[in-house]
């Protein structure tokens, strides 16, 4: 069967000719350039593009503008409500800015994080956000800084939601202070003997929270918490509590985990052992993710304004080129999982 002639792709020159304007004016009217175009000319260009069925060449547009209409958020994982809530806040800011937010998962791997940033740099998003704990001593750190600096030099914007380990705009949660406040609040409720479920100390979020909690006990003249290392996950929290229970709680009055996700795993282990969280032993976490209010008993925690952080991070990246570090305050939320001890 004989095919008809292929239809020629409509070009920007065609649109300019149809609208009766210069090529430069048509380009500015359609690619969102900051240079002004008179409203009547912009309307004519838009109308001509619609009549001709013009489709923009997005890669070429990104090269011309130095970026495309997206922002990228790199997170440690998407199975943790911590990062889901941050992404929701960043997504809301992206919608307000008229751009699309894309998501990439590093799975707690500094090497994969570096590979993702290298790939994103070639795609020219308007901003790159990185959320999640830094890993102490990661060999890839200098290479990550170099990639981000090159991206910034080319006009990209950067904001981090993590420890202030990299020389870019950073929203840093007050992990040490929040954990210190949590320990103080639990002491005021009558708790004296604690176990602390934590991740690898190379994960700076875990270490900061562990240090803050331990410091508060020391300040109060109490023994340090029983350390229970675990994977930085719900399953890790459950396994750690299981080991603790199997070895005998030995007078422990509260099990504190460095994240809510881990604390929810602790609750599961207690129930599996025939114990009731909040009655037989207190449980507390950190972050105040949405499920913290849905579990039974409701979970005592430290509130981190995750949605607001995601929103603020993208706005910071889009609106300025700062390298400032801002400390994000936290708030202790006492719930049913740690009732006052008589």
GUDRENDO-117340 format. One record per residue: residue in one letter; x, y, z of N, C-alpha, C, O in turn. Coordinates in steps of 0.1 Angstrom, whole numbers, padded with zeros to 4 digits, always signed. Atoms other than C-alpha are relative to their C-alpha. Example, Ala and Ser with C-alpha at 12.3 -4.5 7.8 and 13.67 -1.06 7.14 Angstrom:
% GUDRENDO-117340
a+0009-0012+0000+0123-0045+0078+0009+0012+0000+0019+0012+0007/s-0009-0011+0000+0137-0011+0071-0008+0011+0008-0003+0022+0009/
% end
This chain:
% GUDRENDO-117340
x+0009-0012+0000+0000+0000+0000+0009+0012+0000+0018+0014+0008/x-0009-0012+0002+0015+0033-0011-0004+0010+0011-0016+0013+0013/x+0002-0010-0011+0019+0058+0018+0001+0014-0006+0009+0017-0016/x-0001-0014+0004+0013+0095+0014+0012+0007+0005+0019+0001+0013/x-0012-0008-0005+0040+0121+0019-0001+0003+0015-0011+0006+0020/x+0000-0003-0014+0051+0126+0054-0002+0015+0003+0003+0023-0005/x+0002-0014-0003+0039+0158+0070+0012+0006+0006+0018+0001+0016/x-0012-0007-0005+0067+0183+0076-0003+0005+0014-0014+0010+0017/x+0002-0005-0014+0072+0192+0113-0001+0015+0000+0008+0022-0007/x+0002-0014-0001+0060+0227+0121+0012+0006+0008+0014+0001+0019/x-0012-0006-0008+0090+0249+0132-0004+0013+0006-0015+0019+0003/x+0002-0013-0006+0093+0280+0152+0000+0011-0011-0006+0021-0009/x+0000-0010+0011+0101+0299+0120-0014+0000-0007-0018+0011-0010/x+0013+0000+0006+0067+0288+0106-0010+0008+0009-0018+0016+0004/x+0009-0008-0010+0050+0302+0138+0003+0014-0001-0007+0022-0002/x-0004-0015+0001+0069+0335+0135-0006+0006-0013-0011+0017-0012/x+0006-0005+0012+0059+0338+0099-0015+0002+0000-0020+0012-0005/x+0014+0000-0001+0023+0330+0106-0005+0012+0009-0015+0018+0006/x+0004-0011-0010+0021+0355+0135+0005+0014-0005+0000+0024+0000/x-0005-0013+0005+0040+0382+0115+0009+0007+0010+0010+0019+0011/x-0010-0005-0010+0067+0386+0142+0014-0006-0003+0015-0015-0012/x-0013+0006+0002+0104+0379+0143+0002-0013+0007-0006-0017+0016/x-0002+0013-0006+0118+0345+0152+0003+0002+0015-0001-0006+0023/x-0004-0003-0014+0133+0360+0184-0013+0002+0009-0014-0003+0020/x+0012-0003-0008+0099+0373+0195-0008-0012+0002-0014-0015+0013/x+0007+0013-0002+0082+0340+0188+0006-0009+0010-0001-0015+0018/x-0007+0008-0010+0109+0322+0208-0003+0004+0014-0006-0004+0023/x+0002-0005-0014+0105+0345+0238-0015-0003+0004-0017-0005+0016/x+0014+0002-0004+0067+0342+0237-0003-0014+0003-0013-0016+0011/x+0004+0014-0002+0067+0304+0237+0009-0007+0010+0005-0018+0015/x-0009+0008-0009+0097+0294+0258+0001+0005+0014+0009+0001+0022/x+0000-0005-0013+0089+0314+0289+0012+0008+0004+0015+0009+0016/x-0012-0008-0003+0119+0337+0287-0004+0012+0009-0015+0017+0008/x+0003-0011-0008+0122+0364+0312+0000+0014-0007-0006+0023-0002/x+0001-0012+0008+0126+0390+0284-0014+0002-0004-0022-0007-0007/x+0014-0004+0002+0094+0409+0279-0004-0001-0015+0004+0001-0024/x+0006+0000+0013+0071+0404+0249-0013+0008+0001-0021+0005+0011/x+0013-0007-0001+0042+0428+0242-0011-0010+0000-0011-0020-0007/x+0012+0009-0001+0009+0412+0251-0006-0003-0013-0010-0015-0016/x+0006+0003+0013-0005+0416+0216+0008-0009-0009+0002-0017-0016/x-0009+0009+0008+0025+0399+0200+0000-0014+0006+0000-0024-0001/x+0001+0013-0007+0024+0371+0226-0013-0007-0004-0012-0019-0006/x+0013+0006+0003-0013+0365+0219+0001-0005-0015-0005-0016-0018/x-0001+0004+0014-0006+0364+0181+0008-0012-0002+0005-0021-0009/x-0008+0012+0001+0022+0339+0186-0007-0012+0005-0006-0023-0001/x+0007+0011-0006+0002+0317+0208-0011-0005-0009-0013-0017-0011/x+0011+0004+0009-0027+0317+0184+0005-0006-0013+0000-0016-0018/x-0007+0006+0012-0004+0310+0154+0005-0014+0003+0003-0023-0005/x-0005+0013-0004+0012+0281+0173-0012-0010+0001-0010-0022-0003/x+0012+0009-0001-0023+0266+0180-0005-0003-0014-0009-0015-0016/x+0005+0002+0013-0034+0270+0144+0008-0010-0008+0003-0019-0015/x-0010+0008+0008-0003+0253+0130+0003-0014+0007+0009-0022+0001/x-0003+0012-0008-0002+0226+0157+0015-0001+0003+0021-0012+0003/x-0014+0000-0003+0033+0236+0167+0002-0007+0014-0005-0004+0024/x-0005+0006-0013+0050+0214+0194+0014+0004+0003+0023+0002-0006/x-0014-0004-0004+0080+0228+0212+0010-0011+0001+0006-0022+0005/x-0011+0010-0002+0113+0210+0211+0006+0002+0014+0014+0011+0017/x-0003-0002-0014+0117+0206+0248+0015-0001+0004+0020+0007+0011/x-0015+0000-0003+0154+0195+0249+0007+0013-0005+0015+0018+0002/x-0007-0012+0005+0164+0224+0227-0004+0012+0009+0003+0021+0011/x+0005-0011-0009+0142+0247+0249+0008+0001+0013+0011+0011+0018/x-0007+0001-0013+0160+0235+0280+0014+0006-0002+0019+0013+0007/x-0014-0005+0003+0194+0243+0264+0000+0015-0001+0008+0022+0004/x+0001-0014+0003+0183+0277+0253-0003+0008+0013+0003+0019+0015/x+0004-0007-0012+0168+0286+0287+0010-0003+0012+0010+0004+0022/x-0009+0004-0011+0195+0268+0308-0007-0009+0009+0000-0014+0018/x+0007+0009-0009+0168+0247+0325-0013-0004-0007-0017+0002-0017/x+0013+0004+0005+0135+0229+0318-0010+0003+0011-0007+0009+0021/x+0011-0004-0009+0102+0232+0336-0002-0010+0011-0014-0014+0014/x+0001+0009-0011+0109+0207+0363+0009+0003+0011+0019+0011+0010/x-0009+0000-0011+0125+0204+0397+0001-0015+0004-0009-0022+0002/x-0002+0014-0004+0139+0172+0411+0003-0001+0015+0010+0007+0021/x-0002+0003-0014+0137+0158+0446+0006-0014+0002+0001-0024-0003/x-0007+0013-0002+0162+0130+0456-0002-0003+0015+0001+0004+0024/x+0003+0005-0014+0151+0110+0487+0006-0013+0003+0010-0020-0007/x-0006+0013-0004+0164+0080+0506-0009-0011-0004-0004-0022-0007/x+0010+0011+0003+0132+0060+0500-0014+0006-0001-0017+0017+0003/x+0014-0004+0002+0095+0062+0491-0009-0009+0009-0021-0008+0008/x+0008+0009-0009+0084+0035+0516-0001+0006+0014-0006+0000+0023/x-0001-0007-0013+0089+0060+0545-0009+0012-0001-0006+0021-0009/x+0009-0012+0000+0061+0085+0553+0008+0013+0002+0003+0024-0002/x-0008-0011-0002+0089+0109+0563+0003+0007-0014+0001+0019-0015/x-0004-0006+0013+0100+0114+0526-0013+0003-0008-0013+0012-0016/x+0013-0002+0007+0064+0111+0513-0005+0014+0003-0010+0021-0005/x+0005-0013-0005+0054+0141+0534+0008+0011-0005+0003+0022-0009/x-0008-0010+0006+0084+0161+0523-0003+0002-0015-0004+0013-0020/x+0003-0001+0014+0076+0153+0487-0013+0007-0003-0014+0014-0012/x+0013-0006+0001+0040+0164+0492+0002+0015+0001-0004+0023-0006/x-0002-0014-0001+0052+0198+0504+0008+0006-0011+0004+0017-0016/x-0007-0005+0012+0077+0202+0476-0009+0000-0012-0008+0009-0021/x+0010+0001+0012+0050+0191+0451-0009+0012+0000-0013+0018-0010/x+0009-0011-0001+0027+0218+0464+0007+0013-0005+0001+0021-0011/x-0007-0012+0004+0054+0245+0459+0003-0001-0015+0002+0010-0021/x-0002+0001+0015+0061+0231+0424-0013+0004-0008-0012+0011-0018/x+0013-0003+0006+0024+0234+0415-0002+0015+0000-0006+0021-0010/x+0001-0014-0001+0024+0270+0427+0009+0007-0010+0006+0018-0015/x-0010-0006+0009+0055+0277+0406-0003-0003-0015+0004+0002-0024/x+0003+0004+0014+0040+0261+0375+0010-0009-0006+0012-0010-0018/x-0010+0010+0005+0066+0234+0372-0004-0014+0005-0013-0015+0014/x+0003+0014-0004+0066+0196+0376+0012-0005+0009+0023-0003+0006/x-0009+0006-0009+0083+0178+0405+0003-0014-0004-0007-0022-0005/x-0004+0014+0002+0102+0146+0397+0006-0005+0012+0012+0002+0020/x-0005+0006-0012+0113+0121+0423+0010-0011-0004+0008-0018-0013/x-0010+0011+0002+0144+0099+0425+0004-0005+0013+0004+0002+0023/x-0002+0007-0012+0153+0074+0451+0014-0005+0001+0019-0012-0008/x-0014+0004-0001+0189+0069+0464+0002-0012+0009+0013-0018+0009/x-0001+0012-0008+0181+0040+0488+0011+0000+0010+0018-0010+0012/x-0011-0002-0010+0205+0054+0514+0014-0003-0005+0023-0006+0003/x-0013+0003+0006+0234+0048+0490+0006+0013-0005+0001+0019-0015/x-0007-0012+0005+0258+0078+0486+0004-0001-0015+0004+0008-0022/x-0004+0002+0013+0271+0063+0454-0012+0001-0010-0010+0008-0021/x+0012-0001+0008+0236+0060+0439-0005+0015-0001-0009+0020-0011/x+0004-0014+0000+0228+0095+0450+0009+0009-0009+0004+0017-0016/x-0009-0007+0010+0259+0108+0431-0004-0003-0014-0004+0006-0022/x+0004+0004+0014+0248+0089+0400-0012+0007-0004-0014+0012-0015/x+0013-0007+0003+0213+0104+0402+0003+0015-0003-0002+0020-0012/x-0003-0014+0002+0227+0139+0405+0007+0003-0013+0004+0012-0020/x-0007-0001+0013+0250+0134+0375-0010-0001-0011-0010+0007-0021/x+0010+0002+0010+0220+0122+0355-0009+0013-0001-0012+0018-0012/x+0009-0012+0000+0198+0151+0366+0007+0012-0005+0000+0020-0012/x-0007-0011+0005+0225+0176+0358-0001+0001-0015-0003+0012-0021/x+0002+0001+0015+0222+0165+0321-0014+0003-0004-0016+0008-0016/x+0014-0003+0004+0185+0169+0322-0004+0015+0003-0015+0019-0001/x+0001-0014-0002+0188+0205+0334-0014+0004+0007-0021+0013+0002/x+0011-0005-0007+0160+0208+0360+0003+0014+0006+0014+0018+0007/x-0003-0014-0006+0155+0243+0375+0006-0001+0014+0013+0008+0018/x-0005+0001-0014+0162+0230+0410+0002-0015+0003-0005-0023-0002/x-0002+0013-0006+0176+0199+0427-0001+0001+0015+0006+0009+0021/x+0001+0001-0014+0165+0191+0462+0005-0014+0004+0003-0024-0002/x-0005+0013-0006+0182+0164+0483-0004-0001+0014-0001+0007+0022/x+0005+0002-0014+0165+0150+0514+0004-0013+0005+0005-0023-0002/x-0005+0013-0006+0178+0124+0538+0013+0002+0007+0020+0011+0005/x-0012-0001-0008+0205+0118+0563+0013-0001-0008+0014-0008-0018/x-0013+0002+0006+0241+0123+0553+0007-0012+0006+0004-0015+0018/x-0008+0011-0005+0265+0094+0557+0014+0004+0002+0021+0009-0007/x-0013-0005-0003+0297+0102+0575+0011-0008-0007+0010-0020-0008/x-0011+0006+0006+0329+0095+0556-0003-0006-0013+0005-0014-0018/x+0003+0005+0013+0312+0087+0523+0010+0005-0010+0012+0017-0012/x-0011-0004+0010+0340+0086+0496-0006+0009-0011+0002+0016-0017/x+0006-0008+0011+0315+0101+0471-0003+0014+0003-0006+0022-0006/x+0004-0014-0003+0310+0133+0490+0007+0011-0008+0000+0020-0012/x-0007-0010+0008+0337+0154+0473-0005+0000-0015-0006+0011-0021/x+0005+0001+0014+0324+0142+0439-0014+0006-0001-0018+0012-0011/x+0014-0006-0001+0288+0151+0449+0001+0015+0000-0007+0022-0007/x-0001-0015-0001+0299+0186+0458+0004+0006-0013-0001+0016-0018/x-0005-0005+0013+0317+0190+0425-0011+0000-0010-0012+0009-0018/x+0011+0001+0010+0287+0178+0405-0011+0012+0003-0015+0018-0006/x+0009-0010-0003+0264+0202+0424+0005+0014-0003-0003+0023-0007/x-0006-0013+0003+0288+0231+0420-0001+0003-0015-0004+0014-0019/x+0001-0001+0014+0289+0225+0383-0014+0003-0005-0016+0012-0014/x+0015-0003+0003+0251+0224+0381-0003+0014+0004-0010+0021-0003/x+0003-0013-0004+0249+0256+0401+0007+0011-0009+0000+0021-0012/x-0007-0010+0009+0275+0274+0379-0008+0001-0013-0008+0012-0019/x+0008+0000+0013+0253+0265+0349-0014+0006+0002-0021+0007-0008/x+0012-0007-0002+0224+0283+0365-0010-0008+0008-0021-0003+0011/x+0009+0008-0008+0208+0255+0386-0001+0005+0014+0008+0011+0019/x+0002-0004-0014+0195+0260+0421-0001-0013+0008-0006-0023+0004/x-0001+0011-0008+0200+0237+0450-0005+0003+0014-0003+0014+0019/x+0004-0001-0014+0184+0231+0484+0001-0014+0006-0003-0024+0000/x-0002+0013-0007+0192+0203+0509-0009+0000+0013-0011+0010+0019/x+0008+0002-0012+0170+0189+0537+0007-0011+0008+0004-0023+0007/x-0009+0010-0006+0197+0172+0557+0010+0007+0010+0007+0019+0013/x-0010-0006-0008+0227+0179+0579+0008+0010-0009+0010+0008-0021/x-0008-0010+0008+0248+0210+0569+0014-0005-0003+0024+0001+0002/x-0013+0006+0003+0276+0189+0555+0005+0005-0014+0017+0003-0017/x-0003-0005+0014+0275+0204+0519-0002+0015-0001-0011+0020+0006/x+0000-0014+0000+0281+0240+0510-0011+0006-0009-0009+0014-0018/x+0012-0005+0008+0246+0247+0497-0011+0004+0010-0010+0000+0022/x+0011-0004-0009+0213+0261+0511-0005-0013+0006-0008-0023+0000/x+0003+0012-0007+0203+0236+0538-0011+0004+0011-0010+0013+0018/x+0009+0000-0011+0173+0231+0560+0004-0012+0009+0002-0023+0005/x-0005+0010-0009+0187+0212+0590-0009-0002+0012-0011+0008+0020/x+0008+0003-0012+0164+0196+0616+0008+0000+0012+0020-0005+0013/x-0007+0000-0013+0174+0202+0652-0002-0014+0007-0009-0015+0016/x+0002+0013-0005+0178+0165+0658+0005-0002+0015-0002-0008+0023/x-0005+0001-0013+0200+0168+0689-0009+0007+0010-0012+0001+0021/x+0008-0007-0009+0178+0194+0705-0014-0007+0002-0019-0007+0013/x+0013+0006-0001+0146+0176+0697+0001-0013+0009-0008-0016+0017/x-0002+0012-0008+0159+0143+0712+0002+0003+0015-0002-0004+0024/x-0002-0005-0014+0171+0162+0743-0013+0003+0007-0016+0000+0018/x+0013-0004-0006+0137+0177+0748-0010-0012+0002-0017-0013+0012/x+0008+0012-0002+0120+0143+0743+0004-0008+0013-0005-0011+0021/x-0005+0007-0012+0142+0127+0770-0005+0007+0013-0009+0001+0022/x+0004-0008-0012+0135+0156+0794-0015-0002+0003-0019-0003+0014/x+0014+0001-0002+0097+0153+0788-0004-0014+0006-0013-0015+0015/x+0002+0014-0005+0098+0115+0795+0004-0001+0014-0002-0008+0023/x-0005+0000-0014+0118+0120+0827-0010+0007+0008-0013+0003+0020/x+0010-0007-0007+0092+0145+0838-0013-0008+0002-0020-0006+0012/x+0011+0009-0002+0066+0118+0833+0003-0012+0009-0006-0020+0011/x-0003+0010-0010+0084+0096+0857+0009-0012-0006+0012-0021+0002/x-0008+0011+0006+0105+0074+0833+0015+0002+0004+0020+0013+0004/x-0014+0000-0004+0140+0065+0844+0009-0009-0007+0021-0007-0009/x-0008+0010+0006+0152+0034+0826-0004-0001-0015-0016-0004-0018/x+0003-0001+0014+0154+0036+0788+0008-0010-0008+0019-0013-0005/x-0008+0006+0011+0164+0015+0758-0001+0009-0012-0012+0015-0014/x+0000-0009+0012+0173+0034+0726+0003-0008-0012+0014-0013-0014/x-0002+0007+0013+0168+0018+0692+0005+0010-0010-0002+0020-0013/x-0007-0010+0009+0191+0035+0667+0006-0007-0012+0008-0019-0012/x-0007+0005+0012+0207+0031+0633+0015+0001+0001+0020+0004+0011/x-0015-0001+0001+0243+0030+0622+0004+0014+0003-0002+0023-0002/x-0005-0013-0003+0262+0059+0637+0006+0008-0011+0008+0020-0010/x-0004-0008+0012+0275+0068+0603-0011+0008-0006-0009+0017-0014/x+0011-0007+0005+0240+0079+0595-0002+0012+0010-0006+0010+0022/x-0001-0011-0009+0242+0114+0610-0013+0003+0007-0013+0008+0019/x+0013-0002-0006+0204+0117+0617-0001-0008+0013-0005-0004+0023/x+0001+0009-0011+0205+0087+0639+0010+0003+0011+0006+0003+0023/x-0010-0003-0010+0237+0097+0657-0004+0013+0007-0002+0013+0020/x+0004-0013-0007+0225+0133+0664-0011-0003+0010-0011+0003+0021/x+0011+0002-0009+0193+0120+0679+0004-0009+0012+0000-0006+0023/x-0005+0008-0010+0210+0093+0699+0008+0009+0010+0007+0007+0022/x-0008-0009-0009+0235+0119+0713-0008+0009+0008-0006+0011+0020/x+0009-0010-0007+0208+0144+0722-0008-0007+0011-0009-0002+0022/x+0007+0007-0010+0188+0118+0741+0009-0004+0011+0005-0003+0023/x-0009+0004-0010+0218+0104+0759+0005+0012+0009+0007+0010+0021/x-0005-0012-0008+0230+0139+0769-0011+0005+0010-0007+0009+0021/x+0010-0004-0010+0196+0147+0785+0000-0009+0012-0002-0005+0023/x+0000+0009-0012+0198+0116+0807+0012+0003+0008+0012+0002+0021/x-0012-0003-0007+0233+0125+0816-0002+0013+0008+0002+0014+0020/x+0003-0012-0007+0222+0160+0825-0009-0002+0012-0008+0006+0022/x+0009+0003-0011+0195+0145+0847+0006-0009+0011-0001-0013+0020/x-0007+0009-0009+0220+0123+0865-0005-0015-0001-0004-0023+0009/x+0005+0013+0002+0205+0091+0850+0010-0008-0008+0019-0003-0014/x-0008+0009+0008+0221+0060+0835-0003+0002-0015-0014+0006-0019/x+0002-0002+0014+0226+0062+0797-0010-0011-0005-0012-0021+0002/x+0009+0010+0005+0200+0043+0776+0007-0013-0004+0018-0012-0008/x-0005+0012+0005+0205+0007+0767+0000+0001-0015-0010+0002-0021/x+0000-0001+0014+0217+0009+0731-0004-0012-0007+0001-0023-0004/x+0004+0012+0008+0200-0014+0706+0001+0004-0015-0008+0010-0021/x-0002-0003+0014+0214-0010+0671-0009-0008-0009-0013-0019-0006/x+0009+0006+0010+0192-0018+0641+0001+0006-0013+0007+0017-0015/x+0001-0006+0013+0186-0013+0605-0010+0012+0001-0019+0013+0009/x+0008-0013-0001+0171+0022+0598-0013-0001-0007-0016+0005-0017/x+0013+0003+0007+0136+0009+0590-0010-0006+0010-0006-0008+0022/x+0010+0006-0009+0104-0005+0605+0004-0014+0004+0003-0018+0015/x-0005+0013-0003+0117-0040+0602+0012+0000+0009+0013-0009+0018/x-0012-0001-0009+0149-0030+0619-0005+0003+0014+0001-0003+0023/x+0006-0003-0013+0129-0015+0648-0006-0012+0006-0005-0015+0018/x+0007+0012-0005+0108-0047+0651+0011-0010+0005+0009-0016+0015/x-0010+0010-0003+0139-0069+0650+0008+0004+0013+0011-0005+0021/x-0008-0005-0012+0158-0048+0676-0008-0002+0013-0003-0007+0023/x+0008+0002-0012+0129-0048+0700-0002-0015+0004-0002-0019+0015/x+0001+0014-0003+0125-0085+0696+0012-0006+0007+0011-0014+0016/x-0012+0005-0007+0161-0091+0706+0001+0006+0014+0005-0002+0023/x+0000-0006-0013+0157-0067+0735-0009-0008+0010-0006-0011+0021/x+0010+0008-0008+0126-0086+0748+0005-0014+0003+0004-0019+0014/x-0005+0014-0002+0142-0120+0743+0011+0000+0011+0013-0010+0018/x-0010-0001-0010+0171-0108+0765-0005+0004+0013+0003+0004+0023/x+0006-0004-0012+0148-0096+0792+0001+0016+0001+0011+0022-0001/x+0000-0014-0001+0137-0060+0796+0007+0006+0012+0012+0018+0011/x-0008-0004-0012+0154-0058+0830-0003+0014+0005+0006+0022+0007/x+0004-0013-0006+0134-0029+0843-0001+0012-0009-0004+0023-0005/x+0002-0011+0010+0133-0009+0811-0014+0005+0000-0024-0003-0001/x+0014-0006+0000+0103+0015+0813-0004+0006-0013-0016+0007-0015/x+0004-0006+0013+0104+0030+0778+0011-0004-0010+0023-0003-0007/x-0008+0002+0011+0118+0020+0745-0001+0012-0010-0013+0014-0015/x+0000-0012+0008+0127+0051+0724+0007-0004-0013+0018-0009-0013/x-0006+0002+0013+0134+0048+0686+0004+0013-0006-0003+0023-0003/x-0004-0012+0006+0152+0074+0666-0009+0005-0012-0007+0016-0017/x+0010-0004+0010+0124+0074+0640-0014-0006+0004-0014-0016+0011/x+0014+0005-0003+0086+0069+0642-0001-0014-0007-0008-0023-0002/x+0001+0013+0007+0089+0041+0616+0006-0011+0008+0000-0022+0009/x-0006+0010-0008+0113+0022+0638-0008-0002+0013-0010-0014+0017/x+0008+0001-0012+0091+0029+0668-0013-0008-0002-0017-0016+0006/x+0011+0008+0004+0061+0014+0650+0004-0015-0001-0004-0024+0003/x-0005+0014+0000+0082-0017+0645+0002-0005+0014-0001-0017+0017/x-0002+0003-0014+0090-0017+0682-0014-0005+0006-0015-0015+0013/x+0014+0003-0005+0052-0017+0690-0004-0014-0005-0010-0022+0002/x+0004+0013+0005+0047-0047+0667+0007-0011+0007+0001-0022+0010/x-0007+0010-0007+0074-0067+0685-0005-0002+0014-0006-0013+0019/x+0006+0001-0014+0059-0059+0719-0013-0008+0000-0015-0017+0008/x+0013+0007+0001+0025-0071+0708+0003-0015-0003-0004-0024+0003/x-0003+0014+0003+0040-0103+0693+0005-0007+0012+0003-0020+0013/x-0005+0006-0012+0056-0109+0727-0011+0000+0011-0008-0004+0023/x+0011+0000-0010+0022-0105+0745+0000+0012+0009-0006+0012+0019/x-0001-0013-0008+0031-0070+0758-0009+0011-0006-0011+0011-0018/x+0008-0011+0005+0009-0039+0755+0008+0013+0000+0012+0017+0011/x-0007-0013+0000+0027-0007+0743-0008+0010+0008-0020+0011+0007/x+0006-0010-0008+0020+0021+0767-0005-0004+0013-0008+0004+0022/x+0004+0006-0013+0009-0002+0795+0011-0007+0006+0015-0004+0018/x-0011+0008-0006+0037-0027+0800+0013+0007-0002+0022+0006+0006/x-0012-0007+0002+0064-0005+0785-0003+0012-0009-0011+0010-0019/x+0002-0011+0009+0064+0030+0770+0008-0001-0013+0018-0008-0014/x-0006-0001+0013+0073+0037+0734+0000+0014-0005-0010+0021-0004/x+0000-0013+0006+0084+0069+0717+0008+0000-0013+0017-0009-0015/x-0007-0001+0012+0097+0079+0683+0005+0014-0003+0007+0022+0006/x-0005-0013+0004+0108+0109+0663-0004+0003-0015-0002-0006-0023/x+0004-0005+0014+0094+0128+0632-0015+0004+0000-0018+0014-0007/x+0014-0003+0001+0056+0128+0638-0006-0002-0014-0012+0007-0019/x+0006+0003+0013+0047+0111+0606-0015-0003+0002-0019-0005+0013/x+0014+0001-0001+0010+0107+0599-0005-0013+0008-0014-0012+0016/x+0004+0012-0007+0007+0071+0611+0002+0000+0016-0003-0008+0023/x-0002-0001-0015+0019+0082+0646-0013+0002+0008-0014-0001+0019/x+0013-0002-0006-0016+0093+0653-0010-0011-0003-0021-0011+0004/x+0009+0010+0004-0032+0063+0637+0002-0013+0008-0007-0021+0009/x-0003+0013-0007-0015+0035+0656-0006+0000+0014-0010+0011+0019/x+0005+0001-0014-0028+0022+0690+0010-0007+0009+0015-0018+0006/x+0004-0014-0004-0018+0036+0713+0007+0010-0009+0017+0007-0015/x-0006-0011+0007-0010+0069+0697+0014+0002+0005+0017+0001+0017/x-0014+0001-0003+0027+0074+0695+0006+0014+0005+0004+0024-0002/x-0008-0011-0005+0047+0099+0716+0012+0002-0010+0018-0007-0014/x-0011-0002+0010+0072+0116+0692+0005+0014+0001+0001+0022+0010/x-0005-0013+0002+0091+0147+0682-0005+0005-0014-0001-0001-0024/x+0005-0005+0012+0073+0168+0656+0010+0007-0009+0016+0017-0004/x-0008-0007+0010+0093+0178+0625-0010+0005-0011-0018-0003-0016/x+0009-0005+0010+0074+0201+0601+0003-0004-0014+0008+0004-0022/x-0005+0006+0013+0080+0178+0571-0006+0007-0012+0001+0010-0022/x+0007-0006+0012+0054+0192+0547+0005+0015-0002+0008+0019-0014/x-0005-0014+0001+0065+0228+0554+0014+0000-0004+0018+0009-0012/x-0013+0001+0004+0101+0218+0550+0002-0002-0015+0009+0004-0022/x+0000+0002+0014+0095+0204+0515-0004+0012-0008+0002+0015-0018/x+0004-0012+0007+0076+0235+0505+0010+0011+0000+0013+0017-0010/x-0010-0010-0002+0102+0258+0519+0012-0002-0008+0018+0007-0013/x-0012+0003+0007+0131+0240+0503-0001+0003-0014+0008+0009-0020/x+0002-0003+0014+0117+0243+0468-0001+0015-0002+0005+0021-0011/x+0002-0014+0002+0107+0279+0473+0014+0007+0002+0018+0016-0005/x-0013-0006-0002+0142+0287+0487+0009-0002-0012+0016+0007-0016/x-0009+0002+0012+0159+0271+0457-0005+0008-0012+0004+0014-0019/x+0005-0008+0012+0136+0289+0431+0002+0015+0002+0004+0022-0007/x+0000-0015-0002+0137+0323+0448+0013+0006+0003+0015+0018+0002/x-0013-0006-0004+0173+0327+0458+0012-0009-0004+0010-0021-0008/x-0012+0008+0003+0209+0315+0453+0008-0001+0013+0021+0000+0012/x-0007+0000-0013+0218+0313+0490+0007-0013+0003+0004-0023-0003/x-0006+0012-0005+0241+0289+0507-0003-0001+0015+0004-0008+0022/x+0003-0001-0014+0226+0296+0541-0006-0013+0006-0013-0020-0001/x+0006+0011-0007+0218+0269+0566-0010+0005+0010-0007+0014+0018/x+0011-0004-0009+0185+0273+0585-0003-0012+0009-0006-0023+0004/x+0003+0010-0009+0179+0252+0616-0015-0001+0002-0021+0009+0006/x+0014+0001-0001+0144+0238+0617-0004-0005+0014+0001-0016+0018/x+0003+0004-0014+0130+0236+0653-0010-0011+0000-0017-0014-0010/x+0009+0012-0002+0111+0206+0666-0009+0002+0013-0007+0012+0020/x+0010-0001-0011+0083+0200+0692-0003-0014+0005-0007-0022-0003/x+0004+0013-0006+0077+0171+0716-0015-0001+0001-0022+0008+0005/x+0014+0003+0000+0043+0156+0712-0002-0012+0009+0001-0024+0005/x+0002+0011-0009+0033+0135+0742-0014-0007-0003-0024+0000-0003/x+0013+0007+0002+0006+0108+0735-0001-0012+0009+0006-0014+0018/x+0004+0011-0009-0008+0076+0749+0011-0011+0002+0010-0018+0011/x-0010+0011-0001+0022+0054+0743+0010+0002+0011+0018-0007+0015/x-0009-0003-0012+0041+0071+0772-0009+0007+0011-0007+0019+0014/x+0008-0006-0010+0015+0077+0799+0009+0003+0013+0019-0004+0014/x-0008-0002-0012+0028+0092+0832+0001-0012+0009-0009-0020+0010/x-0002+0011-0009+0043+0066+0855-0004+0004+0014-0001+0015+0019/x+0003-0003-0014+0028+0065+0890+0011-0003+0009+0010-0001+0021/
% end
